């Protein structure tokens, strides 16, 4: 088995070559346990070395600090959390290895943290304890007769894309090929096909999950239905480790679909385009799936107001003439520097949306759902903040996105409590996004994080207090209501039933109520 890194797969040949060298040098040995990081190492070593026991029971390798590929296997996608190093990484070969890790964690008091794609925005696939890497569970099986796809718990968007590309079936999902389908699904799953085809989690029909007891449960609308409900929007890291997912695929359009991309420059264009875009969304048919983005760029001769790049792009499941009419207001809101409006086969369009990961970097997004257009005065504040963005290089900058494909009749066909994903009846998702290099001075990240806070504060009175749980951020202190709103209490009930001792946990995981007292006995009075 080849371990996954945050940037993809290490080659099997390189892994075997390094593994052989390590065995010869004695690196993958019990002695390595003395280098385990975090607060769990000392208590474990005081009881002998339970890591020996774990290694002996696993089919896959157990990596310790100093072992070959340890660094590649632990490295998270978000560089902000690269200093959180696990005491050990179990490269699970199969579901049985995952059960072994959960049972070992129970015996030794070490919380297991699962790593599939490794893309948790808030670093929740990092730990000082045991990192359970399930990257080998990346199979995808598509049954064209039933229209169902069964994926392994760590299948990536890339794996699913390869399995369905150019076929009559597809799963609406995300755009980053390196992201895990499981993590995407557990938190909802949005992308460029959501507006017309629904959330990824709305297509989930069944799953298998290793719960805190070490039992493997099949879950669907009939079996363990409460846990199945929680896995459709309750996010990962709370209820167990999902080892497979069964999806009902959607029919891919056979006719060509419409594509547009318009680009503008400058602060005035940013304000006008954002405002117009939100007006369009109010009456947009399900077939329109579009976004707007405005980004601070390096300042040139025109000054900081000119140094804002603005872009809107999207697809339309319908005739090109209808798309042209829908987006015409964007072209009159401001004069674009570049326009593209064309028809493409559906799968050619999907190849435009998907992207490979670039260089690793640090980032910090906070999202807010907007049920209605925000006032022009607020958009003006957004533009002023872009003008004043503290970093605006290619590698460190701030941008503001409006993701206009998160609402509409298809998404809203589910009620807010029908699944754990609560954010129905919304117009768009506003998302201030910041990126900076991992080795940038601390002041760069601190300045951009403060900038994000200012953007969120500007929109706060005019948007809902809800945030997308797949864009988690540790600075969201009211995450219980922001991610889950009225579904939170039910999620706690599910957690208490399947993980009463809170084995699976992170700073924003669903908590357990703890062991519940037995009901008091009512004395029976005779006579």
C-alpha positions in Angstrom: 0.0 0.0 0.0 1.3 3.4 -0.9 0.7 6.2 1.7 -1.2 9.3 0.6 0.3 12.7 1.3 -1.6 16.0 1.2 -0.5 16.5 -2.3 -1.4 13.1 -3.7 0.1 9.7 -3.7 3.7 8.7 -3.2 4.7 6.3 -5.9 4.6 2.7 -4.9 8.1 2.1 -6.2 9.5 5.0 -4.0 7.6 3.7 -1.0 8.9 0.2 -1.3 12.5 1.4 -2.0 12.5 3.6 1.1 10.8 0.9 3.1 13.5 -1.6 2.3 16.2 0.9 3.2 14.4 1.7 6.4 14.2 -2.0 7.4 17.8 -2.4 6.7 18.7 0.6 8.8 16.5 -0.4 11.6 14.4 2.8 11.4 10.9 1.3 11.6 11.4 -0.2 15.0 10.1 0.0 18.5 13.0 2.4 19.4 11.3 5.0 17.1 8.5 5.2 19.6 10.6 7.3 21.9 10.3 10.1 19.3 6.6 10.2 19.4 5.2 13.7 19.6 2.5 15.3 21.7 1.1 14.5 25.1 0.3 10.9 24.5 3.8 9.5 24.2 5.0 9.5 27.8 1.9 7.8 29.3 2.1 5.1 26.7 5.7 4.4 27.1 5.3 4.3 30.9 3.1 1.2 30.3 5.7 -0.5 28.1 5.1 0.1 24.4 1.6 -0.5 23.2 2.7 0.7 19.7 4.5 -2.7 19.4 1.1 -4.3 19.9 -0.6 -2.1 17.3 2.2 -2.7 14.7 1.9 -6.4 15.2 -1.9 -6.4 14.6 -1.9 -4.1 11.5 -1.6 -5.4 8.0 -0.4 -2.0 6.9 2.7 -0.1 8.1 2.8 2.0 11.3 5.0 5.1 10.8 6.7 6.8 13.7 8.5 10.2 13.7 11.8 9.7 11.9 10.5 6.9 9.7 10.7 7.3 5.9 7.5 8.8 4.6 6.3 9.9 8.0 6.5 13.6 7.0 4.7 13.1 3.7 2.0 11.0 5.4 1.3 13.5 8.2 1.5 16.8 6.2 -1.9 18.5 6.1 -3.2 20.5 3.1 -3.4 23.7 5.3 0.1 24.7 6.2 -1.2 26.5 9.4 -1.4 23.1 11.1 1.8 21.4 9.9 3.3 21.6 13.4 0.7 19.2 14.8 2.6 16.0 14.5 1.1 12.6 15.3 2.8 10.2 17.7 2.1 7.4 15.1 0.5 7.1 11.7 -1.3 3.8 10.9 -1.4 3.3 7.1 -4.5 1.1 7.1 -4.6 -1.6 4.5 -8.3 -2.4 4.9 -11.3 -2.0 7.1 -10.0 -4.5 9.5 -7.0 -2.3 10.2 -9.3 0.6 11.0 -11.2 -1.5 13.5 -7.9 -2.5 15.0 -6.9 1.2 15.4 -10.2 2.1 17.0 -10.0 -0.8 19.5 -6.4 0.0 20.3 -7.3 3.6 20.8 -10.0 2.7 23.3 -7.7 0.5 25.3 -4.9 3.1 25.4 -6.8 6.3 25.8 -5.4 7.8 22.5 -8.1 9.5 20.3 -8.0 8.3 16.7 -8.1 10.9 14.0 -8.9 9.8 10.5 -7.0 11.1 7.4 -8.6 10.6 4.0 -7.8 13.5 1.7 -6.3 15.6 4.5 -8.1 18.8 3.5 -9.8 19.9 6.6 -9.7 23.7 6.5 -9.3 23.8 10.2 -6.7 21.1 10.4 -9.0 18.5 12.0 -7.3 15.7 10.1 -4.2 16.4 12.3 -3.5 15.1 15.8 -0.8 14.6 18.4 -2.3 11.1 18.9 -2.9 8.3 16.4 -3.5 9.4 12.8 -5.5 6.7 11.0 -4.6 7.1 7.4 -7.2 5.3 5.3 -5.8 6.4 1.9 -5.8 2.8 0.5 -9.6 2.7 0.6 -9.9 4.6 -2.6 -11.8 2.2 -4.9 -14.8 3.3 -7.0 -17.3 0.9 -8.5 -20.0 2.1 -10.8 -23.0 0.0 -11.7 -24.5 1.5 -14.8 -27.6 -0.8 -14.5 -28.7 0.5 -11.1 -27.1 4.0 -11.4 -25.3 3.4 -8.1 -21.6 4.1 -7.3 -19.8 2.6 -4.2 -16.7 4.3 -3.2 -14.1 3.5 -0.6 -13.9 5.8 2.5 -10.9 7.7 1.1 -11.7 7.8 -2.6 -10.8 11.3 -3.9 -12.7 13.4 -6.3 -10.0 12.4 -8.8 -10.9 8.7 -8.4 -14.6 9.3 -8.9 -14.0 11.6 -11.8 -11.9 9.0 -13.6 -14.5 6.4 -13.0 -17.4 8.4 -14.4 -15.9 10.8 -17.0 -17.6 10.8 -20.4 -20.3 8.4 -19.2 -24.0 9.0 -18.8 -23.8 9.2 -15.0 -22.0 11.6 -12.6 -22.0 12.6 -8.9 -22.4 16.3 -8.2 -19.6 17.3 -6.0 -16.5 19.4 -5.5 -13.9 20.7 -7.9 -10.5 20.0 -6.2 -9.4 16.6 -7.4 -7.3 16.0 -4.3 -10.2 16.3 -1.9 -11.8 13.2 -0.4 -15.3 12.3 -1.5 -16.0 11.1 2.0 -15.2 14.4 3.7 -17.1 16.3 1.1 -20.2 14.2 1.6 -20.2 14.2 5.3 -20.3 18.0 5.4 -22.8 18.4 2.6 -20.9 18.7 -0.6 -21.3 21.7 -2.9 -19.9 22.5 -6.3 -20.7 23.8 -9.8 -23.6 21.3 -10.3 -25.3 21.8 -6.9 -27.9 24.3 -8.1 -29.4 21.9 -10.6 -28.4 18.4 -9.4 -28.2 18.8 -5.6 -25.7 18.3 -2.8 -23.4 15.4 -2.7 -24.9 14.2 0.6 -28.4 14.3 -0.9 -27.3 11.6 -3.3 -25.9 9.4 -0.5 -27.9 6.2 -0.1 -25.8 4.1 2.3 -22.5 3.9 4.1 -20.4 1.7 6.3 -18.8 3.1 9.4 -16.6 1.9 12.2 -18.0 3.4 15.4 -16.3 4.0 18.8 -17.0 0.4 20.0 -15.1 -1.0 17.1 -18.3 -2.4 15.5 -18.8 -1.9 11.8 -22.3 -0.7 11.0 -24.2 -0.6 7.7 -26.3 2.6 7.7 -29.1 3.8 5.5 -32.6 5.1 5.8 -33.6 1.8 7.4 -30.6 0.5 9.4 -29.2 2.8 12.0 -31.2 5.6 10.3 -30.3 8.2 13.0 -26.6 7.7 12.2 -27.2 7.8 8.5 -29.1 11.1 9.0 -26.1 12.5 10.9 -23.7 11.5 8.2 -25.5 13.6 5.6 -24.2 17.0 6.8 -22.9 16.3 10.3 -19.3 16.5 9.1 -16.5 14.0 9.7 -14.6 13.5 12.9 -17.5 13.0 15.3 -19.3 9.7 14.8 -16.7 7.2 13.5 -14.7 6.3 10.5 -16.7 5.8 7.3 -15.2 3.0 5.2 -17.5 3.1 2.2 -20.3 5.3 0.6 -23.0 4.3 -1.8 -24.4 7.1 -4.0 -27.2 7.3 -6.5 -25.7 9.0 -9.5 -27.3 11.7 -11.5 -27.9 11.6 -15.3 -25.3 13.7 -17.1 -26.8 16.0 -19.8 -26.5 14.6 -23.3 -26.9 18.0 -25.0 -24.3 20.7 -24.9 -24.4 23.1 -22.0 -23.6 26.8 -21.8 -20.4 28.2 -20.4 -19.5 31.8 -19.6 -16.6 33.6 -18.1 -16.3 37.4 -17.8 -13.4 39.3 -16.4 -13.2 42.9 -15.2 -10.7 45.1 -13.5 -11.0 47.7 -10.7 -12.9 48.6 -7.5 -15.9 50.1 -9.3 -16.4 46.9 -11.4 -16.1 44.7 -8.3 -19.0 46.5 -6.6 -21.2 46.7 -9.6 -20.7 43.0 -10.6 -21.3 41.6 -7.1 -24.5 43.6 -6.7 -25.8 42.6 -10.1 -24.9 39.0 -9.6 -27.0 38.8 -6.5 -29.9 40.3 -8.3 -29.6 37.6 -11.0 -29.5 34.9 -8.4 -32.9 35.9 -7.0 -34.7 34.6 -10.1 -32.1 32.3 -11.6 -33.4 28.9 -12.8 -31.9 25.7 -11.5 -29.8 25.3 -14.6 -27.6 28.4 -13.8 -24.7 27.5 -11.6 -22.3 30.4 -11.2 -19.9 32.3 -9.0 -18.3 35.8 -8.6 -14.9 36.5 -7.2 -13.0 39.7 -6.5 -9.3 39.5 -5.5 -6.7 42.0 -4.4 -3.7 41.9 -6.7 -0.3 43.6 -6.8 -0.6 47.4 -7.0 0.5 48.9 -10.3 0.4 52.4 -11.7 -3.3 52.7 -11.3 -3.1 52.4 -7.5 -4.9 49.9 -5.2 -8.4 50.7 -6.5 -7.4 49.5 -10.0 -5.5 46.5 -8.6 -8.6 44.3 -8.1 -9.3 41.4 -10.4 -13.0 40.5 -10.8 -14.3 37.3 -12.4 -17.7 35.6 -12.8 -18.1 32.2 -14.4 -20.6 29.4 -14.6 -22.5 26.8 -16.6 -26.1 26.6 -17.7 -27.9 23.4 -18.3 -29.9 24.7 -21.2 -29.7 26.6 -24.5 -27.0 29.1 -25.0 -29.5 31.8 -25.9 -31.1 31.5 -22.4 -27.7 31.8 -20.8 -26.9 34.9 -22.8 -30.1 36.5 -21.6 -29.5 35.5 -18.0 -26.0 36.9 -17.7 -26.5 40.0 -19.9 -26.9 42.3 -16.8 -23.3 41.5 -15.8 -22.0 42.9 -19.1 -23.9 46.1 -18.6 -23.0 46.5 -15.0 -19.4 47.2 -15.9 -17.3 46.9 -19.1 -15.4 43.6 -19.1 -11.8 43.2 -20.2 -12.5 39.7 -21.5 -15.7 37.7 -22.3 -16.3 34.1 -23.2 -19.7 32.7 -23.9 -20.0 29.3 -25.6 -21.5 25.8 -25.7 -19.5 22.7 -24.6 -20.2 19.0 -24.1 -21.0 18.4 -20.4 -17.9 16.5 -19.6 -15.7 19.1 -21.3 -17.3 21.6 -19.0 -16.5 19.5 -15.9 -12.8 19.4 -17.0 -12.8 23.2 -16.7 -14.1 23.1 -13.1 -11.8 20.4 -11.7 -8.4 21.5 -10.6 -5.2 19.9 -9.4 -3.6 21.2 -6.2 -0.8 23.7 -6.5 1.9 24.4 -4.1 1.0 23.9 -0.4 0.1 27.0 1.4 -1.7 28.3 4.5 -5.2 29.6 4.3 -8.1 30.8 6.4 -11.7 31.1 5.1 -14.8 32.0 7.0 -18.1 31.6 5.1 -21.6 33.0 5.7 -24.8 32.0 4.0 -26.9 34.9 2.7 -30.7 34.3 2.3 -31.0 37.5 0.3 -28.8 40.1 -1.5 -26.7 42.1 0.8 -27.2 45.9 0.5 -25.0 47.9 -1.9 -23.6 49.8 1.1 -22.2 46.5 2.4 -20.8 45.6 -1.0 -19.1 49.0 -0.9 -17.4 48.0 2.4 -16.3 44.8 0.7 -14.6 46.8 -2.0 -13.0 49.2 0.4 -11.6 46.2 2.3 -10.2 44.7 -0.9 -8.5 48.0 -1.7 -7.0 48.0 1.8 -6.0 44.3 1.8 -2.7 44.1 3.8 -1.1 41.5 1.4 -1.8 41.4 -2.3 0.9 39.4 -4.0 0.4 36.3 -6.1 1.3 34.1 -3.1 -0.4 36.1 -0.3 -3.7 37.9 -0.9 -7.3 38.2 0.0 -10.4 37.6 -2.1 -14.2 37.6 -1.7 -16.3 34.9 -3.3 -20.0 34.6 -3.8 -20.9 31.0 -4.5 -24.2 31.2 -6.2 -24.9 27.5 -6.6 -25.8 26.6 -3.0 -29.6 27.3 -3.1 -32.5 27.0 -5.4 -35.4 24.6 -5.8 -33.4 21.4 -6.0 -31.4 22.0 -2.8 -34.5 23.4 -1.1 -36.6 20.2 -2.0 -35.2 18.9 1.3 -36.3 20.6 4.6 -33.8 22.0 7.0 -34.1 19.0 9.4 -34.5 16.3 6.7 -30.7 15.7 6.8 -28.1 17.1 9.1 -27.2 19.7 6.4 -29.3 22.5 7.6 -28.5 25.4 5.2 -31.5 25.2 2.9 -33.4 28.3 1.5 -30.2 30.3 1.0 -29.3 32.5 -1.9 -25.5 32.4 -1.9 -22.5 31.6 0.2 -20.2 34.6 0.8 -16.6 33.5 1.4 -13.7 35.8 2.2 -10.6 33.7 1.3 -7.0 34.4 2.3 -3.8 32.5 1.3 -0.2 33.0 2.2 3.0 31.0 2.0 3.8 28.6 4.8 7.2 30.3 5.4 5.8 33.9 5.3 6.5 36.1 8.4 3.8 35.6 11.0 2.6 39.2 10.4 1.4 38.2 6.9 -1.0 35.5 8.1 -2.0 37.6 11.1 -2.8 40.6 8.9 -4.9 38.5 6.5 -6.8 36.8 9.3 -7.7 40.2 10.7 -8.8 41.3 7.3 -11.1 38.2 7.1 -12.6 39.2 10.4 -13.3 42.7 9.1 -15.1 41.3 6.0 -17.2 39.0 8.2 -18.0 41.9 10.5 -19.1 44.0 7.6 -21.6 41.4 6.3 -22.8 40.1 9.7 -26.0 42.3 10.2 -27.2 41.3 6.7 -26.5 37.6 6.4 -27.5 34.5 8.4 -25.2 33.4 11.2 -24.7 30.1 9.5 -21.4 28.8 8.1 -20.6 25.9 5.8 -19.3 23.0 8.0 -16.9 21.9 5.2 -15.2 25.3 5.5 -14.5 25.0 9.2 -12.6 27.7 11.0 -11.4 27.6 14.6 -12.1 31.3 15.0 -15.9 30.6 14.7 -16.8 30.4 18.4 -20.5 29.8 17.9 -19.8 26.9 15.5 -22.6 24.7 17.1 -25.3 27.0 15.7 -23.3 28.3 12.7 -22.7 24.8 11.3 -25.8 23.0 12.5 -28.4 25.5 13.8 -31.6 23.6 14.9 -30.0 20.2 14.0 -27.3 20.5 16.7 -29.3 18.9 19.6 -30.3 15.9 17.5 -26.7 15.5 16.4 -25.6 15.4 20.1 -28.2 12.7 20.7 -26.8 10.6 17.9 -23.3 11.2 19.2 -24.3 10.1 22.7 -25.8 6.9 21.3 -22.8 5.8 19.2 -19.8 7.4 21.0 -20.8 8.1 24.6 -17.2 8.6 25.8 -16.4 11.0 23.0 -13.6 8.9 21.5 -13.8 10.8 18.2 -13.3 14.4 18.9 -11.8 17.7 17.8 -12.2 21.3 18.8 -15.5 21.6 16.8 -16.8 18.0 16.8 -20.2 17.0 18.0 -20.0 16.4 21.8 -21.5 13.5 23.7 -23.8 14.1 26.7 -21.8 11.5 28.5 -23.1 8.3 30.1 -26.7 8.5 31.0 -28.0 7.4 34.3 -30.3 4.3 34.3 -34.0 5.2 34.7 -35.1 5.2 38.3 -37.1 2.2 39.3 -40.6 2.9 40.3 -41.6 0.7 43.3 -44.5 -1.6 42.8 -47.1 -1.3 45.6 -49.1 -4.5 46.2 -52.4 -4.4 47.9 
